[in-house]
Amino acid sequence: MGVAAPRVEAAPRVEARGVGLRAGLVTVGFLAVALVVGLAIGPVHIGLGAILRSALSYVPGLHVHQPLGVADHNILWQLRAPRVVLAGLVGGMLAIAGASYQGVFRNPLADPYLLGVAGGAGLGATLAIIYAATAAGGRWTVPLAAFAGAIAAVALTYVLGRSAGAARTTGALVLAGVTVATFTAAVQTFVQQQHTSVLQNVYAWLLGGFSTSTWSDVAICAPYIAASSLVLVLHRRVLDVLSLGDDEAASLGVDVARVRLTIVIAATLGTAAAVSVSGLIAFVGIIVPHTIRLLVSTSYRAVLPLSLLAGAGFLVLTDVLARTVLSPQELPIGVVTAFFGAPFFAVVLRTSRSMR
Amino acid sequence: MIETRDLWVRFGPVAAVRGLTLRAETGGWTALIGPNGAGKTSALRALAGLVSYQGKVLVDGRDARKLGRRELARLVAFVPQKPETPPDLTVAEYVLLGRTPHISYLGGENRSDREAAARALRRLELEQFAERPLGSLSGGELQRAVLARALAQEAPLLLLDEPTTSLDLGRQQLVLELIDTLRGDGLTVVTTMHDLTLAGQYAERLILLDAGSVVAEGSAAEVLSAPNVAAHYGANVRVMEEDGRVFVLPVRR
């Protein structure tokens, strides 16, 4: 294998695949269909044309006449729309946070709840439901307590993980997360045992869902989710560098510890905001990123943006199932994500080889 | 040129490198040799800024600590013993990651990065593999991809930790020849090596470490004496010289 140094020749195509036109269009299309389905399906029939005209009537300068009566209008824009938007925000956040955790910990099973977010949020919500349901915060008490609980649990995980030594930071951090989650679960069980009368409220929150979502829910979590997603998407190339391992990333000039901390903070803040308005919705953070990896690419330049979009569409559609399968009864959305998500993912796993 | 002055690398109470002072000349090939646990890899990792150390590492006379991480990465490329090669990345994508020290923190590759990566691919005759995933390459092709990634970094110093580990005899020679041809571009090479005969034939300068300190340095003929090898490896060897080349042959006691 002699290596001559040929001068100018036909240059090889040297480019990093990003999202890719086809995958990008398919994912945006999927999200668009999900949003339309989410708006159109419900106990009251509202046609697609009416939805479109109703939406256009809000665009200044078009002079489209509002086609819906007051009742239908309220159902569409005050009940369905916030629910669809919130499910989209939460689904996108959980998916991109899961993908980021998997990258930063280089562990395919890492999920957005890895570092104790779920346990902390659950405990915070439980305490609020039991002790502060009538407190000054009103209907914000529970989400705020969940948010605070999630942040506190992750902070505790981080302090604990750091004290275990810097040598194996990621392993120590994950172990600390398990420790904190176990501890918060124990406290939560104890508190519930003492207050069995509110068990149902606690479980309803833990199982998660969007049945009571309003525009103010959207307003409270959207800034966090937008900021967090932006930070994570901006780190897509850095996460690819981290996939070479800590040593090589460091020898390429990346401050691995700082990058890891930045990504964990961003993903955790976004997840905590999502959990505070939706409860605990399992599986989205695992299933969506891995579907993208299997069908499109394992590069984070594809995985992060596509997870955000596909996660949003996925949870909107799941929410449609949750409210229609046993209509008028609603299924907890966490049950639906797992019940339909697991077989779906099994199919993706089986077919991915032949598709690539 | 890269040099160390009174370099100490400690892992808790254990010092892997003890007061090491060495110098690798510009354009030369310096091999760190020594028995297991002599501190070769720790010393190399200190040169790359991957472990904390006491003492000084100077890159072209500049204190490596005072260079930022990115600036150091533009001067020093490092190839670990077992590089991670994510199987789904294409060769081009992988080599482009070598441009990281030249790309702003949240930025992407620009044209000059793509050109540098293309040069590295050409240098290692990997053009036709550019769009192939790493997972589909043979061992030898993968080795070239790893070198191309390090080369794309365009650092004047290339550090390689045991570049021939787990390769068969023929591939060991291929890789070492390849590294040698890269030196034609003015690259300074520092490697750790186990095989003393190969180390003696490819590197101009050998530095024999034992227990974290330099015990001998110089040309192969100067360092690879039977008494030296016996004293520091505890090995019984016969050393032969032919055409100015040194062969270290193990002999059963």
Interface residues (C-beta under 8 A of the other chain):
Chain A: M1 G2 V3 A5 P6 E9 A11 P12 R13 V14 E15 A16 R17 L234 H235 R237 V238 D240 V241 S243 L244 G245 D247 E248 A249 A250 S251 L252 G253 V254 D255 R293 S297 T298 S299
Chain B: R45 A48 G49 L50 G68 R69 R70 E71 L72 A73 R74 V76 A77 F78 P80 P83 E84 P86 D88 L89 T90 A92 E93 V95 L96 L97 G98 T100 P101 I103 Y105 L106 G107 G108 E109 R114 E115 A117 A118 L121 R122 R123 L124 E125 L126 E127 Q128 A130 E131 G140 Q153 L174 E177 L178 T181 L182 G184
